Amino acid sequence: MSAPTTSELLALDRAAQDLLFRKARTAEAFTDEPVTDEQVAAIHDLIRYGPTAYNGQPLRVLLLRSPESRARLLPYLSSGNRAKTASAPLTAILAADVDFHRRLPELYPHRPQAREWLADRAARVEQARFNATLQIGYLIVGVRAAGLAAGPMAGFDAAGVQREFLPDGRHEVLLVLNLGHPAPQTGPARLPRLDTDEVVRTLDG
């Protein structure tokens, strides 16, 4: 009897596995088809169940739809990211709410003291960054689950984007994300991935 394949060992069917991971690619170009508010809401309704410490959910998303809002962003992007952002149907600025602890009495009610645990701003910012970054990973998979593609970009002036769009001192910008229906892939073939035995070790004893 042959050993089960990877696909057979996973609860998701092969088509879902391919949609989320094997056939999904980081998108550099998109079609003109819009991304609707309903699609964004459906993505968030799915990914909000991903775990975060204290159930804090610090990720905040600022959507840029109009050419005018996109034009404000472009000067802060690296030159290689400007054209694809200008032509994407939707761009999101992803930020961590460093005052996320204000919502903990509501989101983590069985530990009413949790808000006071995070009174120290430095500790709170570290938690906000880490957990919002986790949520960005969930968001990218959620975008794929909606049949869309994501193009995350770290090549930008984070301080400049923060001053331009989120100057309240409460948000720390982490990533810029283009999303939409992907145009046909014209770039290089898929890059190699590490094998399990290069990544995973088991400690016995």
Order of alpha helices (4+ residues) and beta strands (2+ residues): alpha-alpha-alpha-beta-alpha-alpha-beta-alpha-alpha-alpha-beta-alpha-beta-alpha
